[in-house]
Amino acid sequence: MPDLGSWPVTAPDRRTALRAGLAALATAATPAALAACSDGDGHNDTAQGRTHGGTAPAQNPATPAPGSNPAPNRAATAAPPDELAHADTGRPQVALTFHGDGDPALAEALLKEAESNGARLTVLAVGRWLGAHPELARRILDGGHELGNHTENHVDITRLAPAAALAEIQACAARLKQLTGSPGVWFRPSQTQHADPMLVAQARRAGYRTVLSYDVDPLDYQDPPSTAIADRLLGAVRPGAVVSLHLGHRDTVDALPAVLAGLKSRGLAAVTASELFS
């Protein structure tokens, strides 16, 4: 793990929190402890009306420090759920999760808009995207957001053999660890909303305790007008929701101010997935 003291943080308390958070993750994410897209053409993440995951168990990650990928709570002993898509904590919070790919300028514009409104996001990054734009990994974390794994190449992972699926997950995890010192807490499979048992097993082999799904999908990857994205999202969102959105789409960037204003008017805070499920 790199020397975290060399990271470009802006305040001593943030540096201390970053060191503590990533040190805990490095300890917790060992194989012994852990059991085990998207933007772009061919995207087929769709809301299919299936039942989503429920109450977040105690072992889910605690609220992360800004600039760090959060660490799982190792004190819990209950088995993790296969998949999470909604938090039943009762808190007025939602998680805006973004499949990380596409034009880095649009990603930067979206991050700035979120930060100006006090929103913290979860970016499930495609590994090859981070390989092409490695500076975005630290940019995302330094903005108080968190990074997760959305496979290396954003293929239809449900069509792969188990070994090939594992390789996709591990390659992205290795890239995240190289760039940030951590593979992140969350894995989301590419080109599918839900993970089948094979994918759950491969994710756990790669070190991810739980697959992160979602229960609100405004279909922004289809590039509808920004007003449609905001209306769909706000019409479906409820406390505890996990929303699927995408970097690399101009209309998604344009929709974000209305989305954040609508959430605020309902008393809902946009937080990271780790904070939502803590």
GIGI-V277168 format. One record per backbone hydrogen bond with DSSP energy under -1.0 kcal/mol. NH is the residue of the N-H (numbers start at 1). CO is the residue of the C=O. E is the energy in kcal/mol with one decimal. If there is no record, write none. Layout:
# GIGI-V277168
nh->NH co->CO e->E
nh->NH co->CO e->E
This chain:
# GIGI-V277168
nh->6 co->3 e->-1.9
nh->7 co->4 e->-1.6
nh->9 co->7 e->-1.9
nh->15 co->11 e->-1.7
nh->16 co->12 e->-2.2
nh->17 co->13 e->-2.2
nh->18 co->14 e->-2.4
nh->19 co->15 e->-2.3
nh->20 co->16 e->-2.3
nh->21 co->17 e->-2.8
nh->22 co->18 e->-2.3
nh->23 co->19 e->-2.1
nh->24 co->20 e->-2.0
nh->25 co->21 e->-1.8
nh->26 co->22 e->-2.4
nh->27 co->23 e->-1.6
nh->28 co->24 e->-2.6
nh->29 co->25 e->-2.4
nh->34 co->30 e->-1.7
nh->36 co->34 e->-2.0
nh->60 co->57 e->-1.5
nh->62 co->71 e->-1.0
nh->67 co->141 e->-1.1
nh->68 co->65 e->-1.5
nh->73 co->59 e->-1.1
nh->84 co->211 e->-2.6
nh->87 co->240 e->-2.6
nh->93 co->91 e->-2.2
nh->94 co->269 e->-2.5
nh->95 co->241 e->-2.5
nh->97 co->243 e->-2.5
nh->98 co->122 e->-3.1
nh->99 co->245 e->-2.6
nh->100 co->124 e->-3.2
nh->107 co->103 e->-1.6
nh->108 co->104 e->-2.5
nh->109 co->105 e->-2.1
nh->110 co->106 e->-2.2
nh->111 co->107 e->-2.6
nh->112 co->108 e->-2.4
nh->113 co->109 e->-1.9
nh->114 co->110 e->-2.4
nh->115 co->111 e->-2.7
nh->116 co->112 e->-2.2
nh->118 co->115 e->-1.4
nh->119 co->114 e->-2.7
nh->120 co->270 e->-2.0
nh->122 co->96 e->-1.9
nh->123 co->146 e->-3.0
nh->124 co->98 e->-2.8
nh->125 co->148 e->-2.1
nh->126 co->100 e->-2.3
nh->127 co->151 e->-2.4
nh->128 co->152 e->-2.5
nh->130 co->126 e->-1.7
nh->131 co->127 e->-2.2
nh->132 co->128 e->-1.7
nh->133 co->129 e->-1.8
nh->136 co->133 e->-2.0
nh->137 co->134 e->-1.2
nh->139 co->135 e->-1.8
nh->140 co->136 e->-2.6
nh->141 co->137 e->-1.9
nh->142 co->138 e->-3.2
nh->144 co->141 e->-1.9
nh->145 co->140 e->-1.7
nh->146 co->121 e->-2.0
nh->148 co->123 e->-2.6
nh->149 co->186 e->-2.8
nh->150 co->125 e->-2.4
nh->157 co->155 e->-1.5
nh->157 co->190 e->-1.0
nh->159 co->156 e->-1.7
nh->160 co->157 e->-1.2
nh->165 co->161 e->-2.7
nh->166 co->162 e->-2.6
nh->167 co->163 e->-2.0
nh->168 co->164 e->-1.9
nh->169 co->165 e->-2.0
nh->170 co->166 e->-3.1
nh->171 co->167 e->-2.3
nh->172 co->168 e->-1.5
nh->173 co->169 e->-2.3
nh->174 co->170 e->-2.6
nh->175 co->171 e->-1.8
nh->176 co->172 e->-2.6
nh->177 co->173 e->-2.4
nh->178 co->174 e->-2.3
nh->179 co->175 e->-2.2
nh->180 co->176 e->-2.5
nh->181 co->177 e->-2.1
nh->188 co->149 e->-2.9
nh->200 co->196 e->-2.3
nh->201 co->197 e->-2.4
nh->202 co->198 e->-2.2
nh->203 co->199 e->-2.7
nh->204 co->200 e->-2.1
nh->205 co->201 e->-2.0
nh->206 co->202 e->-1.8
nh->207 co->204 e->-1.1
nh->208 co->203 e->-2.8
nh->211 co->82 e->-1.7
nh->212 co->187 e->-2.7
nh->213 co->84 e->-3.5
nh->215 co->242 e->-2.2
nh->216 co->242 e->-1.6
nh->222 co->219 e->-1.5
nh->223 co->220 e->-2.0
nh->229 co->225 e->-1.9
nh->230 co->226 e->-2.4
nh->231 co->227 e->-2.5
nh->232 co->228 e->-2.7
nh->233 co->229 e->-2.4
nh->234 co->230 e->-2.8
nh->235 co->231 e->-1.8
nh->237 co->233 e->-2.1
nh->240 co->93 e->-3.5
nh->241 co->238 e->-2.1
nh->243 co->95 e->-3.0
nh->244 co->216 e->-2.8
nh->245 co->97 e->-2.5
nh->247 co->99 e->-2.0
nh->253 co->249 e->-1.7
nh->254 co->250 e->-2.3
nh->255 co->251 e->-1.6
nh->256 co->252 e->-1.2
nh->259 co->255 e->-2.2
nh->260 co->256 e->-3.0
nh->261 co->257 e->-2.2
nh->262 co->258 e->-2.4
nh->263 co->259 e->-2.4
nh->264 co->260 e->-2.3
nh->265 co->261 e->-2.2
nh->267 co->264 e->-1.7
nh->268 co->263 e->-2.8
nh->269 co->92 e->-2.4
nh->271 co->94 e->-2.7
nh->276 co->272 e->-2.6
nh->277 co->273 e->-2.3
nh->278 co->275 e->-1.0
